[in-house]
Amino acid sequence: MPNETEQRQESQHAQGPTGGAIIDAEGREVPITEDMIQTACRILDEEWSLPRQRQSRHPAATPRRAG
């Protein structure tokens, strides 16, 4: 079982800055944490889907009829 120091270090690692930052609505720099990245990845994973196939309007993409 981890002691209090190990638990604190694990918590800081999960929440510590990753080296990047964002600017909030008030213009303050907010460090990006590992937790923020994991949350964003989880949301993208849940909401991502393949795009619908688009019909091309380019003449070269239209199959030619033998004739």
C-alpha positions in Angstrom: 0.0 0.0 0.0 1.5 3.4 -1.0 2.4 5.8 1.8 1.2 9.4 2.0 4.2 10.8 0.1 3.8 8.3 -2.8 0.1 9.1 -3.0 0.9 12.8 -3.2 3.5 12.2 -5.9 1.0 10.1 -8.0 -1.6 12.8 -7.6 0.8 15.5 -8.7 1.9 13.4 -11.7 -1.7 13.0 -12.8 -2.5 16.7 -12.4 0.9 18.2 -13.2 1.4 20.5 -16.1 2.5 18.9 -19.4 4.4 21.9 -20.7 1.6 23.5 -22.6 -1.0 26.1 -21.7 -4.3 27.6 -22.9 -5.6 31.1 -22.5 -8.9 31.3 -20.7 -11.7 33.8 -21.4 -10.2 36.4 -19.0 -6.8 36.2 -20.7 -5.1 34.1 -18.0 -2.6 31.4 -18.9 -3.9 28.0 -17.6 -1.4 25.1 -17.6 -2.6 22.0 -19.5 -2.6 19.0 -17.2 -2.5 15.3 -17.9 -6.1 15.0 -16.6 -7.2 17.6 -19.1 -5.6 15.7 -22.0 -7.1 12.4 -20.8 -10.6 14.0 -20.5 -10.4 15.4 -24.0 -9.2 12.1 -25.5 -12.0 10.2 -23.8 -14.6 12.7 -25.2 -13.2 12.4 -28.7 -13.1 8.7 -28.4 -16.8 8.6 -27.4 -18.0 11.1 -30.0 -15.8 10.3 -33.1 -17.3 8.7 -36.1 -16.3 8.1 -39.7 -17.3 10.9 -42.0 -20.0 10.3 -44.6 -18.6 9.6 -48.0 -18.9 12.7 -50.2 -20.0 12.6 -53.8 -17.3 14.1 -55.8 -18.3 16.7 -58.4 -14.9 16.6 -60.1 -15.2 15.3 -63.7 -12.1 13.1 -63.4 -13.7 11.3 -60.4 -16.8 10.3 -62.5 -16.5 6.9 -64.1 -16.7 6.9 -67.9 -19.0 4.7 -69.8 -17.6 2.4 -72.4 -19.0 3.2 -75.6 
